[in-house]
Amino acid sequence: MHNILCFEMHDETAAWMGIEPPTPYRFRRWRPIEQGMNFAYGGSGVFYTSTNMSVQIDLFEQVLKEKLYTQDDLNDSIALVANSGNDYYAYIEKGGSLQDISCFIISVVKQLRENLQRIHNLGVKKIVVMEIQPLGCLPAFALRNSYEKCNDTVNFLTTFHNVLLTLAVEELNLESGESAFVRLHMYDAFMSAIKKHEDETGTSDTLKPCCPGITSNYSCGDVENGEKKYSVCTDPTSAFFWIGFTLHKRAGRQFTQF
């Protein structure tokens, strides 16, 4: 492919996938853009944050108006769209109830579907959208089970999101009359990577972060009155997770093998 266009996908994820990270949108005037452009912003979602996915697509549309890419470029391009669950983190932090989260998931996937359609309407012929990984296996949620197993409730909700996404992709392909939209199976790949890590290391604490805060009030790197409020595992290179929501780089490389 000539160009890689990324939405809500950070450079580290691209690197794990064996893709040369595209030039960030903000540097488009000073760095090469022949290999693509990254419109993603850390922590963004389809709804929350000032630079949500709709805003990122607005920036892409502006790039087209500036004629930085032609239709021929787009014909030879692929859009990588990631929705890693930040909307759900924000929903919980803002006091959203678990009783209503199913309706919220439906609205998130509905908006994601509209975003995919919009990218296609702007001329991109091939769009890859990533499933959400099993959020219940992230340390922030596995803590409830003392890091011994994933949070089944959260994983059930994650699966619900992915089922709706599968249906949305099928509908988009049916409406377009072509296989323009492809779903990346992140959930199964993530679970396989966890199993592989456990088999290779012989450890049962794969879900435990390497750098946790000493209590839930603290995070990795926090210092108070000159005293560290976090701990670091004995062998960071063997860890699967670094902090509550972030994979260790080694685990990221394992993850993309699936």
N, C-alpha and C positions, 0 to 999 in steps of 0.2 A: 504494500500500500504506500502511496505517496505521502499522505498526511494522516496524522492521528489527532483527532479532536477530542479533548477530555472534558467532561462535565462532572463535577463533584468527585474527582479522582486525583489523589495527591501523587507526587512524584515517586514516593517509595512504593506505592502499589504498582505503578507502571514498571518500576525497576524489577519488582518481584515477578512480574509477568514477562520479563525479558524484553520490554519495550524501552527504547531510549526516551527518557522523559521529554515531552515537547516543551517548547518555549512558553513560559507563563505569559498570559495576555498582557500584563503590565510592562513586559520587556519586548513587546513585538516590534518596537521601532529600533531596537539596538541589538537584537540577537536574531539568528537565522530562524525562519519560520517554514522552511521548505519541508521539514519533517513533521510539522503540525503545530498545534497550539493548545495550551492548557488553560481552561477558563475556571478551574476549580478554586474554591476557597475553603480553608480548613474549618471544620465544624458546621458547614452549611447543610441544609436539607432542602426539601421541596417547598416547605412553608417558612420555617424559622430562619432567622438571621437576615441581615440587610442584603446579603449577597447570595440569596437562595438560587436554586437552579433556574428559575424563570429569569432572574437578573443575568445569570451567566449566559443564557441563550440570547438575551438582549444584546450582550456584548458580542456574541458570535454574529448576530445579525448586523451589528454596526461594522464589524470587520468586513462582511460581505459588501456593505454599502461603500466602504473605503476601497473596495476592489483589491484587497490584499490576497484574496483567493478567487479564482474563476470557477465557472461551472465544471470545466474540465478537471480542475483540481478536486472538486467535490466528488466527481464521478470516480476518482481514484483514491477516495478517502474512507476512513472508518471512524465513527464516533463511539467512544467508550463512555458509558454513562453509569455512574456508581451512586447508589443510595445506601449508605452504610448504617442507617438507623438513627441519625442525629435528630430527626423529627421526634422519634420516640423517647430519646433521652430528654429532650426539651419538654415534651408532653408530661413526663413524670416529674421533672423538676418544677414545672409550673403548677403542680398539684392535680394533674389529670387523674381520673379514677380508672381502675382496672375494669370496672363495669362498663365504661363507655369506650374503652380503647379499641374494641373491634370496629366500632363505627369510625373511629379516627384512622385506623389502618386502611379501611375502605377509601376514605377521602385522600390519604397519602398516595395510594396506588392509582387512584383516579387522576390525581394531578400529575403523577409520574407518567401515566399513559399519555396525557395531553402534551407533556413536555417531549416525549419521544416522537409523537406525531408532528409536533412543531419543528423539531430538528429535521425530520424527513421532508417536511414541506419546504424547508429552506434549501433543499437540494442534496442533502447527504443520502447516498444510496444504501449504505450499510451501517446499521446501528446495533451495537452490542450493549446490552444492559445487564448489570450484575445483580444477582440475587443478594439478599441480606444473609450474612453469615449467621451461625447459631448464636444469637446474642446471649442466650442463657448460659453459654460456656465461657463467656468473658468473666474474668475474676470479679468484676464489680457486681455481677449477679450470682456467680458461683459461691461467693462469700457466705450466702445464706446457708449453703450446705457444707460449710467449712472447707471449701475448695475440693471436696471429695468427689463431687459429681456436678453435672450441669443443672441449671435451674429449668425443670421441665415445663413450668408454666410459661416462662419467657420464650423458651424454644417453640412451644406450641403456637404462640402469637407470631413468632418469626416465620414459622411454617405457613401460617395463614396468609401473611404478607406475600410469601413466595408463590403460593397457590394462586392468589389473585393476580400476581405479576405474570405468571404463566398464561393465565386466561387472557390477560390484556395483550400479551405478545402475540398469541394465536389470533386474536381478533384483528390486531393491526395488520398482520400478514394476510389475513383473509380479505380485509378491506383494500389493501394495496395491490392484491393479486400477485404478490411476489414474496419471497422470503427475505425481506429487507431487515427484519428485526430478529435478533438472536439473543437468547438468554444464556448467561454465564452461570454455571452451576456452583455457586460459591458455598452453599450450605454443605453439600456432600464433600466437596474438596476440603473444607475446613475440618469436618469430622474425621476424614481420612488422615489429615495431617496430625491431628491430636493423637489418633491411634498409632500412627507411625512413630511419633515422638515417644510415646509410652513404651512401645516395643523396643526402640533403640536405646533408650536411657534406663529402662527398667524402673522408672519412677512412677509413683502413684499421685504425685502432687503437680501434674502438668498444668492444672488450672490455677495454681497459686502464682501470683505475680512475684517477680524477682525483687521489685523495689516498692513494697507497700508502706503506707503510713503506719505509725505505731497504733493509731486508732482511726476510726472512720472520719474523724475531724481533720486528719492530716493526709498529705499526699507525698509522693516521692520528691525529694528535694526541699521539703519544708524545713525551715530552721527557726527556732524560737528562743530568744535570749541566748544565742550562741549554741544551743543544743539541737542536734539533729532529731527530727520527729519522723524519721523513716529508717528502714533497714534495707540492706542489700544482701541478696543471697550469696552463698559461698562461691558458687560457680555460675556467674552470669551467662557464660557462653553456652551453657546447657539448658538455659531457661526457655520456655515456650512463650510466656508473656513477660513483658517488662513492667508494665503498670496495669491498672484496672481495665483499660480499654485498648491497650496497644500491644501488638505482637512484638517479640524480640526479632531482630533481623534474621537470625538463623531460622526461626520458625516460619518467617515469611518466605524464605527460599524453599523450605519443605512444602509449604502450602501450595506453591505454584506448580509443583510436580504432578499435582492431581488435576 
